[in-house]
Amino acid sequence: MAGQFRLRLSLIDGPELRCPHCACWYPIDTEHWEKNEWHMCLACKREKARLYAKLRQRDAEYRTNKAEASRRYRNWLKEVAPQYLSAYERDKRSRNREKARERRALLKEVALEHGR
């Protein structure tokens, strides 16, 4: 994108900046940009983080370390603040239910596309 303008002024929307990654124009505010970081919009940063997290999940050592950290945290919580253990487990079950629901919906959608 060398040579192209990244900043424009709209009479309706005010000053806007173009993201060099997705080439979209966004208003210059904290909803779309991090403070003093203009090299990538927040949408692109979130997408990059999501893809990186997905890639990290493929690493068996990372998954093992993450599971071990979760076990250590649960054991620590059981010793230090057992009154919060039920809320922790309820929250974890809720997240798992949401993931399972999303996965079932995706599988159902794929099956409908393929006529099964």
Secondary structure as UniProt FT lines:
FT   TURN            2..3
FT   STRAND          7..10
FT   TURN            11..13
FT   STRAND          14..18
FT   TURN            20..22
FT   STRAND          25..27
FT   TURN            30..32
FT   TURN            35..36
FT   HELIX           42..56
FT   TURN            57..58
FT   HELIX           60..80
FT   HELIX           82..84
FT   HELIX           85..113
FT   TURN            114..115
//
